[in-house]
C-alpha cells in the first residue's frame, strides 16, 4: 500500500523478523484490483503507530494481519495488511451487503418470508438447528440478515446467501464494487467440510455428526487439509481490503443511505466477540463489527478475527481489521485485538483532533 511507511522493513531487519512471502491473491472470487490509493507522505505519528503495531505482533504466538484506516483523515497503518487471512464468519458481511445492494436496486424484497427446513441446515448455531428440526423456521430475509450479523447464525446466513443468488451473486457484488482482495467461498457446508478433509453430507448438519465424522478423518489427511486452508484460504481476505471496504461503507459509497444505516446499526448490535476489540474500548467509544472464528486443529485456530468501525466520542471513526491464525487457544489473539483498539484510541486522543486532511 502506498501509504505504508518505508521504515517497516528496517524494523523487521533490526528485530530479526523475516517479512513473509505474500500469499497468492489471484484466484476465483477475487475482485479486480481497485484503483491505487493516493500517496500520503509519512507522518511521525503514523510512523509511531506502525512501530507500536510491529512491536506488539512480535510477541504474538501465531500469524496476524492488521489494517487501520482513518475514515475522516484517510491515512492507513498496518502489519501484513496485504496478506490473505481466513475470514470465517467475517464473510457473512458480504452476504448481507449483497442482499442490501439488491434491495437498493429493487431486485429483492427484504420483507419476503422464507422457510428454513431440514435440508437447509448447515453447521453449529444449535439453537436455530433445534428450532428447524422441530417445526421449521419461517422468517423474513431482513431477519436472516440480523441473525447472521448479530449472532453469526450459519443457517440464517446460508439461507440468505441462496435467497439472493448464491455464492456467485456475492462474488459478483465484490467485483462490481471493486472491493479488492476479498474471496468468497461456496457457503458454510462446503467451506467447513473441506477444511476438515471431508466431503459434505447433509447428515453432518444434525447433532454432533460433523464432529464425529471429522474425528474419524486420518490425522495426516486432516492436517494436510487444515494447512492447505490456512496457507491459501478459500475465503481469504486482506485486512486492508476489508478496512477500505468498511471506510467506503461508512462514507455511504456502497449502499443507499437507508441501507447503510441499517447495516451499521445491525453491526452495532453484534453479540459475539465480547473479549475481542470491544473489551479494549474506553467509555464513549463504539464498535460496529463482525467476528469470525475457525476450526481448532490441535490448538491452532483457522482464523480468529474482529473487523469493524471504531468511533470516538467526538464522531471521528476508524476502520479496523484484526485477523489472526493463533497457534494457541490461550486468549492471546483476543488480547492482541484489545491492544490494537487501545493503540487506535491512544492515537486519537493524542492526534485525532488535529484535523489533518488528505
N, C-alpha and C positions, 0 to 999 in steps of 0.2 A: 504494500500500500504506500502511496507516495507520501503520506503524512507521517509515516513512522520514522522516528528519529534514527539518524545514521549511526549513533553511538552504540546501539544494542549489540552488533557483532563484537565490538571491542569488549564490552562487559562479558559476553559469552567466553571470549578468549581468556580474560582475566580470571574468571571463575572456573575455568577448565570445563565449560559446558560446550558440547558439540551441537551446533544447530542441526536438527534432524532434516533429512531429505524430505521434501514435500511429498505428500501422497498424491496419487493421480486424481485429477479433477475432471477429466474429460470422460464422461460416462452418460449413458441414457438417464434422463431425468434431470440433468443439469441444464440450467437456462444459459443463453448466450452471455458472454462476458459483458457486464454492464459498462457504461461509459466511465472513463478514467476519472478519478476524483481530483478536484483541483489541488494544486500544490499549496501546502501551508508551511511556511518557514518554521522550523523548530522553535519552540518557546521554552525557556528554562523550567517553568512549572510543569509542562507536559513531559519534558525530559525526566524530571524528578519523579513523576508518576510512573513512567515506564521503568525507571530504575527500581522503584518500590515493587512493581509487579515482578520484575526479574529476580529481585532478592527473595521475594516471598515464594515463588514457584520452585526455587532451589531446594526447599525443604519438603516439597510435596512428594509423597510416595505414589507415583503414578504419572500419567501423562495429562497435561492440561492445555487448554486454549482459552484465551481471554480476549474479549474485544469491548472497548468502551468508546462510545461516540457521544459527544456533546450535541444534543439536538438543537440547542439555541446558538452555539458558537461554531459548530462544525468540526472541531478538532477530533482526532482519533488517537487512541492509545491501545496497546495490546501486547500479547505474547502468543506466538504461534497462531495468530489470528487468521491466517490464510489456510491453515491445515484443516482437512476434513475430519470431523469427530462424529461418533454416533449420536443421532438426535434422540432416538426412542420417542417418548411421548411429546417432545417438543414439536414433532411433526404434526401433531393434532392442530397446531396453529394454522398450518397451511390448508388443512381441510376446511376449517371454519372460514378462513379468508376466501377460499374458493366459493363456499356457499353464499357468503355475504356479497361477493362480487357478482355472482349470478343473480342474486336477488336485486342488486342495484341495476342490472341490465334487463330486469323483467323476465328472466329465463326460468326462475323458480319462485314459488310462494312459500315463505318460511313458516306460514301457519298451516301448511299441509300436514296432515296426520299420517303417520306410517306405523306399521306394527313390526316389532322385533320378535321373530319366532325362534324356535329351537335351531333351525338351520342357519340363522344369522349370528349365533353366538360365536365369540372369539375366545379370548383367554382372560382369566383373572376377573377383576371387578365383580366379586362373588355376589354382592347384594343384588345387582341387576340380573345376573345369571339365574339366581334363585327365583326372582320375580317372573322372568321369562319362562322358566321351566314349569312354573306353577300355572300360569294362565296367559302368557304372552304379555307384551307391553306395547300399548298404543299411545303414541305421543306425537308432538309436533317436531318438525325439523328444527325450529327455534330452540326447543327444549333439548334436543340432541346436542346442539352446539353448546348449550350451557353446561350440560353434564360432561361433555368431552373436555371442555376447558377447565371448569372449576374442580371437577372430581377426577379428571383423567380417565373417564369411563371408556374402556376399549370397545364394548358392544355398541354404545351410542356413537362413538366416533366412526367405526367401520360402517354402520348403517347409514350415517350421514354421508360418508365418502361415496358409497354406492348409489345413494339417492341423488347425488349431484353429478354423476357421470363416471365414478370410479377413479382409479389412480391416474389414468390418462388425463382426466379433467384437472386434477390437481397439478400434474406436471405442466399442463398447458398454461395454467394460471401463473405458475412460477416463471415460465419462459416469457409469456406475454408481458408481464410486469418487470421483466429484467432483474429478477432478484439475485442473480449470480449463482455462486457455488452452493446450491441447496439441492440435494437429491430427495426424491420421494419414492418409497418402495410400494409394494402391492398390498398394503394392509397388514394388520397385526398378525393374522394367522400365518401368512406367508413369511413375514419377517422373523417372527419368534421361532417357528419351526426350523427355518434354515439356519438360524444362529445356533440351535441346539443339535444340528446334524440330523434332523428329521424331515420327512415329507408330510405335510399336513393331512390329518384325517379329522373329520368333523367330530368323531367321538372324543378327541382330545379336549373339546370345549366343556365337557361335563366333569364336575368334581375335580379330583386330582389326577385324571387320566393323563394330562400332558406331563405332569411331574414324574409320574411312573414311567411313561414312555421315554422321557429324557434320561431317567436314571438307568434305563436298560441299554442306552447307546454306549458302545465301546468307548473307553476313555480316550483312546487315540483319535477316534472319529470326532468326538465332541470337542477335544482340544483343537483339532485342525479347523473345525467349523467356527469355533469361537475366535481363534486367532485370525482367520481369514476375514471375519467380520470387523474386528476392531482395527485391523491394519488398513482396510479399504471398505468402510461401512456402506452398505447398500442404501441406507437412509442418511448418509453423511452430509454434514453442512459445515461451512467455515464460520467461525464465530463472527468475523467481520461482516460476512454476508447477512447474517441474522441481525446484527446490530444496525446495519444500514437499512434493512427492511423495516425494523421497528421504528427507526427515525422517520422513515417515509410514511409509515402508518400514523404516527403521532402528528406529522405535518399535514395529514389529510391528502396524501398523494396516491393512496392505494384504493380507497373506498369513498363512498359518499359521506358527507358529514354525519348523517344518522347512523350509518353502518360503522363508521369509525368510532363514534361514541359508544355504540353497542358493544363492539369488540373490546375496547379499552376498559369499559365498565365491567364486562364479564371477566377479563383478565385480573381485574382488581379484586374479584371475589374468589380467586383460586384458593382452595383449601389445602393443597398439597405443598410439601417443601417447607414446613414450618421452621426447620432448623437450618435452612439454607440462607439465601440473601436476606430474607425477611427478618431473621434473628439478628442481623447486624445493623438494623436501621436505628436511627435516633428518632425521638418523638417529632412528629410533624412531617416526616418523610413517608412517601407511599411507594408501593411496589406492585405494578400491574404486570403479571408474569405468567409463564408456563414452565412446568418442570418436565424432566424426563429421567427415567430410571430403567436400566437394562438388566439383563440376566447376570446372575452371580455364578462364575465358574471358578471354584477353588479359591474363593476370597477376592477374585478380581472381578470388577463390575464393568459390564459392557456399556458404559455410558451413564453418568450421573451429572445432571445438568440443571441449570436455572437460568432462564433468559427473560428479559423484560425491560420495562421502562421505570427508571428510578426518578422520582420527582421530589424536589426540595420544597420546603415550606414557602419559599418565595415564587414557586411556579416553574423555575427552570428545571429541565429534565435531561436525563442521560439514558441512552440505550446501552444495556449491559448484557453480555452473553458470557457465561462461565460454563465451559464444557470440559468434562473430565472422564478419564478412564482410570479409576483408582485401583491400586494394587492391594488395598486392604479395605475392610468394612468397619474401620475404627472411627469413622466420623470425620476423618481429616479432609475429605472433599467438601463437606458442608462447612467446615472451619475455613477453608480457602475461600469459599463463596462469601462467607460473612466478612472476611478480611478485605476482599475486593470491594464490597459495599462500603466498608469503613474508609477505604482509601478514596473512593469517589466522594463520599461525604466530606472527608477532610479537605480534599481538593476544593470542593465547592465553598466551604467555609473560609478557606484562605484566599481563593482567587475568583470564585464564581460570580461575585458581584462586580467584577471589574468591567464586565460588558464587552470583552474582546469579541470582535466580529470578523468573519472572513471578508 
